[in-house]
Amino acid sequence: MKKHIIVQKFGGSSVANVDRIKTVAKRIFETKTKNNNVVVVVSALGDTTDELEELAFNITKNPSEREMDMLMSTGEQISCALLAMAVKELGHDAISFTGNQVGIKTDSSHTKARIETICGKRIKAALKQNKIVIVAGFQGVSDEDEITTLGRGGSDLTAVALAVALKANVCEIFTDVKGIYTTDPRVVKQARKIQNITFDEMLEMASLGAQVMQARSIEVAKRFNIPIHVRSSFSKEEGTMIVKKDEKLEEISVRGVTSNKKESKITICSVPDQPGIAAQIFTEISKSGANVDIIVQNVSHTKLTDISFTIPTSDFNKALDATTKIAKKIRAGEILTDKNISRISIVGSGMRSHHGIAAKMFQALAKNKINIDMISTSEISISCIIDQKQTDEAVKILHKAFQLDKI
């Protein structure tokens, strides 16, 4: 009988100390004993990534991206070697590899590289020898033989990309939570674990603030139809399956509520209301590397208009610099900023066929005196910008309004 190939990814909290590494090793060993070929991707131990970053910035305020990649990639190399030792201690042969050693080829963008190809020859050879393969996540190598890293959450991407390259049956993402929930259970005690969720819904939730999985990895899984099982490292119970389609989901209008407090707003006042002006503004902001989220333009009869947009707070300074520069060029008025905002969103594939979802959301917020500043919609989500102080209250209200505790 042909063995299944299972790719398992363990995050930093799952391997935070020696005891947890040993627990993870037992989990891997159990999977192998069920006649599976097992490839494991592991993140850096605990807070190692943050600690390495802090070390770098204690030495220099402007470390080069190349040297940061050299430094940051070491965290995963430590954890994969230790995990291989722990598996061997249980009596099964295991081998650890860096991203470079397994042929994860990326572009040359240091600290945010994109995977281009995976050779996988050494992984396949090790699997033929019945070894458990353990790969350092988050890293690869460019055509120039430079070590690159994939950005925060890059180990998820490594796992899914390897699952694609190896034609794995499933990619298991092990975390410190039991699966995907209808909202953050730390905010809403009645939050429920979702049994199945579509790639589209999970991608939307990840991009809107849910932090269980990285959005790029879900995009790859969707493109190549790799089922993802999100589950707990510390529990044997089933988690959440992320799948292409589930007929049962068509009846459900809203699957979850997300929030993101790391949002900021910039408003350019008295912008000349002329063709091409908005293009000039957002071209300049794009050049800065800032990611614009929601855009609202107020129409005026005075041939002047106000344009507001939101960005991640991490992009605030570069977005503001770019906005100040272009505002002078187009002779706009003052620039207003607000860092005390957050975005709340509802997500569900059933929105495509259910009407009245937006009205229900707005009514629930209005009834509880929560003012909506900006609105953004997609085919399967609705987002609102609100006062940051009301974020958790708004999440609880929407979770109850759409009866997500009863799913």
Order of alpha helices (4+ residues) and beta strands (2+ residues): beta-alpha-beta-alpha-alpha-beta-beta-beta-alpha-beta-beta-beta-alpha-beta-beta-alpha-alpha-beta-beta-beta-alpha-beta-beta-alpha-beta-alpha-beta-beta-alpha
